Amino acid sequence: MDWWNGLKIRVQADAPLGERTWFRLGGPARWMVWPTDVESAAAVMLRAEECGIPWRVLGRGANVLVADEGFDGIVMVLDDLAEREDTEWRKRPPSTPADPAGVTVTAYASIDLMKLSHRCSQGGFAGLECMAGIPGTVGGAVCMNAGGRWGAFGDVVQSVDLIDSAGRVIRRNRDEMEFGYRSSNARGCIVWRVDLELHRDDPEATLARFHDIWKAKKAEQPMADRSAGCIFKNPPGLSAGKLIDEAGLKDTRRGGAWVSSRHANFILAESTAKANDVVELIEVVRTRVEAHHGIRLQTEIDLWGPAAIASASVTKGGMVGE
Ligand code: EPU
């Protein structure tokens, strides 16, 4: 197709998309593309914007629900840049900044967050242990400011290399980054590389902290099941899971999707589930929590495709990215 001319990119039309997410639900992407350099990623973004074609970046799909109809736009996967990253990681010893105990680790966007966190902990590079048990990629972790009780990704970010919404390849230093609760000002941009400020610690102690956090999460959350992690954001000072639990919604089911009995802010899906079952269940939970507590929950996950638009209530609830 002429549209892709001059770009260093692999393209697949009608590419399976839902199965690339943790929910493993939903239809195909009209186009899935793998840019092999940053300039091509920027060009795809600009061309898509010019033509009014929706586009997204897909990491591990840990926080995404794709509509059953699929996503009628361009989905960018940055894995082909990651191969370089792995090479770079092996070749390049971490640089030592002014603080002798400090260490800068460079991570490209599509690297697996858990693997990075585990590898750093093993090497005694402390600061990322709190990412134990959080699925996803480094790029997703920047955009979402991934985290929880033990810390957030933004805490260790030194700088972010990204393609901004005008298509410029720029670096945002720490003081130009804004990290909030599950949000950052990298949303709407394409993150492709991050410098992390870690510090040296005893490798055994660091790895032990990583494992302790992972164990604590496994004990509380249904991590082995198909889900997108927590569905709703915590309202200020409150826990969405607790509110859902108190409204008596554990095990509530719609089709092949149900509210986890272990942690009520998780919706789980069985293999026969449809994305629409999850969308319906989100609405049921939201309506009942509002009736019970007078609090309207906002979704934390991204919904891709027509379901987000069709379900006005879901969109109103704060679906970023639609
Ligand atoms: N609780 C219940 N019932 C439930 C779930 C929780 O009573 O079904 C209670 C817990 O007993 C606890 C309180 O609610 O007293 C808070 O629960 P938890 O410690 O599990 O934390 P959370 O606020 O529900 C947040 C993040 C998680 C993160 C954990 C641990 C959000 C929406 N969730 O959960 O992040 O793993 O803290 O750090 O911010 C995610 O973002 O996908 C995610 C799973």
Residues whose N, C-alpha, C, O or C-beta is under 5 A from the ligand:
A	BS01	EPU	G147 G148 R149 W150 A228 G229 C230 F232 K233 N234 S239 G241 K242 D245 R262 H263 A264 N265
